[in-house]
């Protein structure tokens, strides 16, 4: 068995970085990965404008102004946002300007209206102004030709707003990655069928698919495969062209029906690893087949979730260039609950809030999924260690579902 970090490194270094792109309108591009460096076609603002309602003046003319000794200015005109009025700057003249209005050439300062007498033809100024005070210069936000949005950034509302401010209607984005899921097991039953006496619904596949879709990953297929090597081989060959990565669950360990390692070897898949020094999900396996990654997770629901979160998201982060998808590790104090001695490096589900880390004492079995309803992280418990309230632990957390 290898360590978690080595396994993740093998996966990340084996993955092909996504390069396929498509052009979308900017609203449809929300949440997608930008595939190009977007440069400013013009400066923003492209004209000098006022930062507030007030009077545009020459700052040098306001020297010595105060409420005790106001300076009177001749009001040469009024400009609102969206208006244009040619006015030539002259000493001791002012132009009434509203927020966002163009500041005529020659004026280098805007005095807020609260520091005046609000005069219409003559205005008294009660404060000294500084050069460029309340004055937005050309290109203050973006200079023409500068990079506004670099490639490999996930586009949020702010990015969409910036694109719209530039009149950009379409943008090149990465095509959404496609991940197919194959659940193995004679006991598995489609949700459209009754369970029968001993059937089980494929809960792991649906939990995985939901997380994939929440982060903008397409799921082109979710298949159930009986415990049959030949049937799996046919299914994989039929489906592999439809996905960038394929996730399988089950048939990994040393039981009579655990056919998957041998089946993939017989098909000629390149084994990256099989077995990681961790619990739950020890028998996790990764292969490359026909230039595609096959990530095989434990058949137990919670173990499958641990495998999926620890191994898949670093792969996707590398593929699309979005590091926020990968898990992060921080150190925090346990304030509630215990974890018994770990015979092997163990990942314990927990809940982290402003108070600290809460461990659920009820059930840590890898076959139990219900406790995940209350968890938002997992504790990385060292081999041989015991965890009690007051202990400092490493917790791993991941990007939450949208």
DOPAFI-357601 format. One record per residue (C-alpha): residue in one letter; z, y, x. Coordinates in pm, whole numbers, plus 50000, padded with zeros to 5 digits. Layout:
// residues N
aZYX;...
//
This chain:
// residues 402
x500005000050000;x499395035950107;x501325067650033;x500445091349751;x499315119349981;x496965096350175;x495475082949851;x494885118149717;x493265128150046;x490915098250029;x489945107449674;x489395144249742;x487325137850054;x485145112549873;x484195134749580;x480945153549554;x481365190749484;x479705200149156;x476545221149198;x474715217148866;x474655250048676;x473555265548349;x473205301048219;x475355311047921;x476025342647726;x479275357947845;x481345348347539;x480285311947569;x481145313647941;x484835319947872;x486925293048043;x484005280748255;x483635281448633;x481495309848768;x478615295948977;x477505328149146;x478895358949316;x478555386349054;x477935420749206;x478285454349036;x474845467548932;x476235502948929;x479465520849014;x482315521548763;x482925547748654;x479425560948716;x480515596648650;x483755615248733;x486025613748430;x489355625948307;x492335602848311;x494035620448020;x493775648547766;x494095682047939;x492255708848133;x489895703648426;x490555730048692;x490145736949062;x493455725649211;x493455754849456;x493605779249163;x496905764549038;x498945771949349;x502275787749256;x502015779948883;x505255772448698;x506755778148355;x508375809748492;x505145821448656;x502215806548460;x498645812048570;x496065821248308;x492665804348305;x489505812848114;x488465782247907;x484755776747973;x484255749247716;x485455716247574;x484185680947648;x485105649047462;x484415613447574;x480715606247525;x479695643047533;x477865660547812;x478075697947878;x476755714848191;x479355739248318;x479375755448659;x482845757348810;x484165792348877;x487545804449009;x490375804748754;x488285787848485;x489215756048302;x487405730848083;x489275713847800;x488665676347850;x489725645647655;x490595611947809;x487435595447941;x485365627247927;x483145637448216;x484705662648454;x482115689148547;x481145692648912;x483365715949110;x486585707948926;x488865684049118;x491955681548903;x493035676348540;x496245692648422;x497745673648131;x497835693847811;x501645691047790;x501815713448099;x499825741247929;x500035763247621;x497085744247461;x495025776147470;x491525776447319;x489895806247494;x492625814147744;x495005787447869;x498235791348062;x498915765048329;x502575758048406;x502335734248705;x500585731849037;x497795706249045;x496905683049332;x493335673949435;x492115643849229;x495165644349003;x494375626448671;x490785624848797;x488825592048808;x486245593549085;x482835576949078;x483215540449184;x487005541149163;x486965507748978;x483865491649133;x481345504449382;x477705495149317;x476795463549508;x480365451149560;x481395416249447;x483295418549119;x483675381349049;x483305355449328;x481835321249260;x484155292149175;x486465314148967;x487425302748617;x486345330348381;x489095345648172;x489185373947921;x489425400048197;x486295386748367;x484395387248038;x485475423247982;x484315433648329;x480935416948274;x480535434847942;x481435468148104;x478445463148333;x476075454248051;x475785418548184;x474995395747892;x474525362148067;x476095344948366;x475485313448568;x478315288048536;x478905252548655;x477965225948407;x481045210248256;x482065178548445;x481735146148250;x484425119348263;x484015086348083;x486925063647989;x486935025647970;x490145009147845;x490464972047921;x492424945747734;x491914919047468;x494794934547277;x493144968547233;x491874977846888;x489735008146789;x491475034046572;x488995025846297;x490344990046268;x493674975546151;x496054964346425;x496534928946304;x499474908446430;x499344916746802;x496874945346838;x497494978047027;x495675011046989;x494355027047313;x496865055747326;x496405062247699;x492685068547656;x493275094347383;x496045112047577;x493785113947883;x490775125547681;x492845153047517;x493925166547856;x490375165147986;x488975184547692;x491765210247716;x490575218948067;x486865220747987;x485885185248085;x483445166347864;x484255130647761;x480865114547689;x482315080547599;x485555061947532;x484975024547542;x487184994247489;x486354964247708;x487904929747658;x489344911447958;x485954899148072;x484494906748416;x480894901648314;x481264923248004;x482884950648211;x480094949448468;x477444953248198;x479354981648031;x479865000448360;x476194997448459;x475145009248113;x477465039348108;x477745051048468;x474775074748452;x476465093848169;x479505105548369;x480455121548700;x483725101948715;x484815071048525;x488465063848447;x489565028548361;x492955016548238;x494494982148276;x493544948848443;x494754959948786;x497794939648885;x498204902548963;x498244887648614;x495854861348483;x493744887648303;x493774913748580;x490094909648663;x489114945148759;x489584945249140;x487514913749185;x484894924948933;x484294957849113;x484184940449450;x481604915849317;x479504945149190;x479444959649542;x481774989049484;x483275006049789;x487055002549778;x488955034249868;x492415020349804;x494294996149580;x498035000449548;x500135031149623;x503795032049726;x505075046149398;x506525037249062;x505325036748794;x501625029148841;x501835010349173;x498524991349136;x496375022849090;x492945017849247;x489905038549340;x486325027649415;x482935043549462;x480035027449280;x476485041149261;x477785073749413;x480315077949132;x484115076749158;x485825049448957;x489535057848919;x491485028248778;x494885035348625;x497745013248516;x497534998048168;x501045009648075;x500945043147889;x503445063348092;x502305047848420;x498725056648329;x499735092648264;x501495095248601;x498465080048776;x496105103048590;x497995135048663;x498685127349028;x495255114049124;x492665128148886;x493445165348882;x493195170249262;x489755153849231;x488685177848956;x490125207749143;x487955198549440;x484885191449228;x484805225149052;x486675246349308;x489595254949080;x492845248049267;x494925256648960;x493975222748814;x495805203549087;x499515196249068;x502025218449241;x505445209849388;x508565231649376;x512245225249446;x514765229549165;x518295219049067;x519045191348818;x521325204348542;x521325174348310;x520825136648333;x520745110448606;x518295087448782;x519515054948933;x518695043649286;x514945040649341;x513775008449506;x510485025949577;x509325062249561;x509565069449190;x508285096148955;x510715104148676;x509665124148372;x511765154948308;x511835189148150;x512105221148355;x513205254548210;x514985286048329;x518285266848356;x516905239448580;x515695203548547;x516715180848261;x516335143148301;x515995121447993;x518395092048022;x517025071647736;x514085052547871;x512135053548195;x510025022448129;x506365027148224;x505285012547889;x507005040347691;x504935070747594;x507235088047346;x509475104747607;x506445124147731;x506665144947414;x509685162147570;x508595164147935;x506635190748123;x507025178148481;x507905147748688;x510545144548961;x509455130249295;x512425107249365;x512695094049721;x513105057049786;x516785046949789;x518015079849646;x520175086049342;x519825117949136;x522755134848961;x523435169448814;x523695195349091;x521155177949316;x518105196549438;x514885177649363;x511155181849410;x509335184849080;x505595182549030;x504025202648753;x500465207448636;x498345231248434;x499445227948073;x497085220047787;x495455250947639;
//
